[in-house]
Amino acid sequence: MKSSDTLEWLMDWYSSNCDGDWEHGYGVTISTIDNPGWSLLVELEGTNMDGLQFETIEHNYVDGRSWRRCWVKDNKFEGAGGPHELAAMIEVFRAWVAANPLP
């Protein structure tokens, strides 16, 4: 999957949850970390992922640059990873959403 497709998917997911209310208190945050790397935070309240369980995923966690970790804490999907892992973290979130379709 190309990174542009991954980013397009995340933008579509965000947009699909914008209902005139949700986006005022919740959303998606992408930022950098000093390892170096990326941080991804997706607030789940009010989405179809609200309250769902997620098993933490770690990949190459001991490597200083090509590592990632994804987890859910306090009803937020979180990811942290090396400088080339942002798309992979979004793909982990995407796969989880796909495994939990709307009722």
Secondary structure as UniProt FT lines:
FT   HELIX           3..17
FT   HELIX           22..25
FT   STRAND          28..33
FT   TURN            34..36
FT   STRAND          37..43
FT   TURN            45..46
FT   TURN            48..51
FT   STRAND          57..59
FT   TURN            61..62
FT   STRAND          68..73
FT   TURN            74..75
FT   STRAND          76..81
FT   TURN            83..84
FT   HELIX           86..98
//
